[in-house]
Amino acid sequence: MRRTAAAIGVFLVALLVVMALLSLVWTPYDVTRLAIPDKLQTPGAAHWLGTDHFGRDILSMLMVGARTSISVALIAVGIGLGAGVPLGLLAASGAGGWIDEAVMRFNDLVFAFPALVIAILITAVYGPGAVNAMIAIGIFNVPVFARLTRGAALALWPREFVLAARVAGKGSLRISVEHILPNLSNLLIVQSTIQFSLGILAEAGLSYVGLGAQPPIPSWGRMLAESQTLITLSPHVAIFPGLAIVVSVLGLNLLGDTLRDKLDPRLTHER
């Protein structure tokens, strides 16, 4: 079962990445071209997944939408890693002090505002768009990685190899970078995979309410929003973008579970 789940996860993630990369150089049709006479066509030889209410090819839009989702989720995870991991290491190195307390209260403050609320605040000032969606999701990822890093680092600070580094005269910063962080890499990789899938889901949600990527850039969430009134007339217009979101999140979660099984030494010992 583990091998089957791993194979499915790798295949689905590879399919998502191939679609996004292929859309950089080729799509079956131009996603910005409107063809009203061809609107709401069912899947067929000319349009494998049919067309939407503007006559745009759904397969082409899904391919470009995959690129949008990956870009937003990847940068959002990068923001979370780039800010959250240093904060978590800093808090763990000064556990019980004012730095630790300040970092944790900052995390509580950010957690009080969901990604959607943060996105609304940002777009109210700077306007909707993919960049602002990246920032909103990235800000929400910061406390996730900060808490994870702090909790795991606190368990490592009393270990013998850290005590040996202290005896050797190394400071807290150097110990965090040279000894603590490498031992957290496996945990961070797994969490990054999970946050990546949540980033795709969050991007779709923000686009659904009009706060994500703006026209003419295709987005899976906006495709769902535009097709909700047509679901009884042409259900394929809503089914395919919804299926793309489900399959992508499922593949990334299966990949994350596989990485956890492979990288966690406790689970390896149990096997």
Protein Blocks (a to p, Z undefined) as FASTA:
>chain_A
ZZmmmmmmmmmmmmmmmmmmmmmmocfbdfkbccfklgoiacdfklmnopafkopafklm
mmmmmmmmmmmmmmmmmmmmmmmmmmmmmmmmmgoiaklmmmmmmmmmmmmpcfklmmmm
mmmmnopafklmmmmmmmmmmmmmmmmmmmmmmmmmmpmklmmmmmnopafklmmmmmmm
mmmmmmmmmmmmmmmmmmmmmmmmmmmnopaccdfbdcfklmmmmmmmmmmmmmmlmmmm
mmmmmmmmmmmmmmmmmmmmmmmmklmmmZZ
